[in-house]
Structures are given as C-alpha cells and as structure tokens.
Amino acid sequence: LSPLMPTAWRAPYRRPVPTRLGQGPSGIPGRSSGHAPPPKAGGAWSTSDGALYFYQNAGAGALYKINNLDSTPVVALVGSAEPNNKFDATACAPPSITKDAFPRDLSPGDTTTYEFEIFNPLGTPLAVNFTDTIPPSITLVPGSLTPATPGGGTVTTNDGSTLAIDNITVPQSGSVSFTIDGIADPAINEHTEVPNFGVITFGTNMIRSDDPTTSMIGDDTIVVIKGDPTIGRLVWEDDNGNGIADPGEPGIPGVNVELFRLGEFGLIYSLFDTTTTNAEGRYAFSFDSRKEAIAIRIAHRDGSEGLVATLEGERLPLTAPGVLRAALRFPFAGLRAIALIHWQALRLYRNGAPFRPRPHPPAADLTA
C-alpha cells in the first residue's frame, strides 16, 4: 500500500460487509455488481469519506474505486490512467477539487473571491459536474463568475446562493480553475464563521472540495465575518444592593437607554441611537467601528424618582504602547473609582439609606 495512506485515511474503520462474489469480465472473482478488481494493483489511496482507490500498474492502466462504508461495496471503474513500469502511489490518486477564498477575514458587506481548481490525474480527459451551495451569510455575485479555464462547461444555476456548472472538461493530467465573488451579509453584527464546500460528480463518483491552506483532507473552506461591535447589558432591580444581577432579581422593562458620540475632550455629545429595555430588562446597540468616542446613558424614570447612569469611552487599538499610555495618563484611575464609590456610599448613608452588608456566597454555584 502507499506510504501516504496512513495520513490520507481518516474515516473510522468498519468491518467490510460480506457480499456475494461473482465473476468479472476477466474471470477474476469480484463483487456481485460493478467491475472486477484489476489483475495487478500498483498502489492504493484512501480518502476521508471511506473510498479506496487502487491502480492497475500494468497494461493500459486504470483507476478503480471501492467504498467499504457502503451497505453493498461495489468495485467501480473511475477511468483510465497512465501506465507505470514501477510502483507509484501518486498514480492512484483520484480526481480532486480545491476551494480557496481571498480574503478570508471580512467585515459585513465586504467581498471575498472564491477560487476553485479541479485536478485530473487520469490518462484521459474527464467531464465533471460542479455544484456549490453557499450559506445565507454570503451572497454570490452571479455576474462575477469567470469561466472554467480551459474546461468551459454550461452554467445551469447561478442565483446568488447556488452555483452549478455541468460538463466541465478537465484535461488529462491537468486542471481547470474558475472564480466567483461573494458578499458578506451587511446585517451581521457578531463574529460569524462561514464554512462551505463544493462538490464535483462524474459517473457514480462524488468528491467534495478541500481547503488547500490546511493539512487536513476534504475539510471545509472557512471565511470569517467580523460583525459590528455590540454594546448591551441588563437593567435590573438590585434588591440586595450588591451590584450583581443575582438570581431572582427581575429585569426592568421599558427603560430608555441612549447611545452618544463624544467630541473633542468629551465635551460635545451627539445622540447616536436610542432603545428601550425588553421584557427581561436587556438592551443592545450595534454600531460601526469608526474611530470615535461613544457614551451610553441610562435614563429611568418612576414618577418623581429615577436613575441616570452614563458610560463613555473612546475607541482605540488595544496595543502594548496604548495600554502604557493609558496607565500613564490616568495613573490613579482605579484609586479614583474606589474613592468615588465610597464617597457616594457616605452620602447615601448620611441621607438615611440603610447599609446592607455583602451577603455570603451561595453554597452551590449559580449562573447569572
């Protein structure tokens, strides 16, 4: 067997299903249907889907296939191959297809280009049908399809989600390639991985695409859509005053929450968006990634009482020099926050607010 076989074989082993043996056209025992095994096999090549290809290393040369994971394994002729006068494991490699993407890291609305390449190691030209259905997070651009070069073919479906091309002719010991663009969904607002693969079929054979940038065989090609940042949290009744949304403390629905942009030195505010908390007291803002400062203000009114809370900040890259500059610019920010917390606590105490000590941790783990 080929020395490459251990790295190529990844399907779990299953005991071959017993089948009735018959006589092939050359009088050699074979399966009950299909082609008889060749009289001389020069090597074998197994794939991740359980298919075993083996090569007749004499005479006209031919590539055969059997899939022992099928309920009734059948020997099938894939096609003719160049004869070799010596053992050559690569001679029994089956046709294959790769799918690449440029670029792979996208923002919502960005365009990536998918590139497909179909390889034919056989000794005669090979006609294949191609199909790829893309997930909804990516929309294919029908007008961006480049013809399969040099194989041509007939485009039967190109509707933005599915691309199908029939009768692509792949030359012997050669390859063909083609590309199509895809646009990331502009509405995505969170980190989204989009795995995908295409397939080629010829005769009874179906082969899925491989990501050429990895060492795995037959794996999906993945692009990543980095959604716009989202700010959100919970407004709740802090019954025990510990600043933590404990189990049993209800969220407050209908609270007005406002998102602001800040100008120079944080002195000029401009309203960017507004929302209200949902029935569970939760809210969220999605916004673009421009280099601007933002602020959030929570305004809750209950008759003559209420609460106004703000949070503001400027979007900056997270780098070591940036962290150092922030530390030097605000060397006592942590101490200032602690001092202000205690100052506000003292004011509340002087105004008659009761002091509630921090409760003991629960005996069992809780998730909030």
Steps between C-alpha positions, in 0.01 A plus 500: 500500500603858454719643777275809481196298590514541884486879474229498237270252675278663760168319479422265792566135427201277448506133434428443128147387430496142362381491141444228247802451279453466127709477187622818335550534126856372532396193702640639825277489809336837561200651673149409402481805275735751347847437362734220601815598689798544266746210475788721617467789744785748526385690806205625702372835615227547761299814566320649799160382375604134511571450128800285405657558158742250353702508183570231244873531449524319168351490151275789406486631860177571684379649827235313702303592809323314779326642806487249786272733696220438252239246598595306186857583397547499123818519294461785252720613214590867542692539174813419311838608632852523367674161540811493717783248485568538869308541823366856515257594777406829331373310196196388700402846628138573405378821337466779754380857550625781722315809619686811618381848604669842479473668748369282780452767768202717408294782641126512428452601136855404395572291191701179487603306190453122501747315277438141392751270332418151371784252451496196271789253546347252256640415159194626311295823515230499766155663482364603840199682639556760771263624773543733796227635729621786718361570852264800532768714668668536158329600175666400174526765229374332180668747265844442655533137385805437284476206257674177587838530330563310278209262565198715413175335609136608514376710790164351605445689828646833615241665724707651781481197729576204270752469219478197270708437187456187288743328264824667602772327300819450700798404280696183574767550766385861524266740677244775444413797722228763538397768749189672631456785749292488817376788717475472879155576640502871600252429782731267694598658832694222667803281433382243243693211345373389159617145410427375150603246238426418138472160332580348164323194364583268212328169445417361844783693664453808718801684644478798736740791492806536720642811665849524348634712788471225762656157543160335544335315213150588381450778756273802460625836381419755772465876475439713808264797514595736780171665585464854623562547873202463730450669835233362725418400853222470752306749710365323808364546852804467723299394806801424720711794380806291412531618139457145366201365308421220741249223424150620584576870444272601210598703199326834444317527168436825314807691623629763256865447401687752283826463308710814443810591305750721676694782338836649595588462867161338562330840513265476201236227495296400197220246531575190290220258583229424754332182615297362788557192707298194405267298722804347673668836557768449234619746236756501220648745250677403178719766343781545251870483580604855416761656725272714714415528863165369621290530813201316642242665723231303683205719594240330720203691632248373756274787585704764681787256552743347258855424401739647246822307437765567234793312352736657249822410319706547186572217258875438488710205379597257775880506482775487762600866441132600519452324833817666634382845387163446668670393823726807497215731403274375779739360761246526782186403308443190711552684828273780377221252423532343846499841667192613308316179586566555871413869473164420345443232762570754775251745347234230482566404865470863614168523315364204695557216253537174695830314477473150357809287555620280219324163525686177546569310177242230417573144600441382143630657180258734323501643150360848440 
